[in-house]
C-alpha cells in the first residue's frame, strides 16, 4: 500500500471530477451514484467521513442553468417552438443534465475538501451566541 500524501488542490479536484480517489487517482471515490466509499480500495485513504452537503447541488444548478437558459433563448429565436414543446423539452433536458453532472461535481468537491483536510463537520463556535 503506497504512502498517501496530500496532492495539490487542482490534482485532487481533477481526480474527484473523474470520480476517483483524490489521494491516489486509482480507486473509486463513490459506491453507486453519490455515496462516497468508506475508504479507497487502492490506497486505503478514508473518504466516507467527508460531507459535501449542499455545495455540489449548488454548483450543478449554477452550471446547468448557465447552459440551459441561453440554449432556450437561442432555440426560441431560431425556431419559435410552440409553448407546449418548450414545456416538454426544457424541464426534461434540465433534469437529465442535472442528474448527469451532479456526481462529477460532487467528486470534484470531495477532492477539494480532501485536499484542504476538511470533512464538512467542522464546528462553527464563533457563530454561536
PyMOL commands that set and color helices and strands:
alter all, ss='L'
color gray80, all
select helices_A, chain A and resi 9-17+55-79+83-116+125-127
alter helices_A, ss='H'
color red, helices_A
select strands_A, chain A and resi 30-31+35-36
alter strands_A, ss='S'
color yellow, strands_A
deselect
rebuild
show_as cartoon
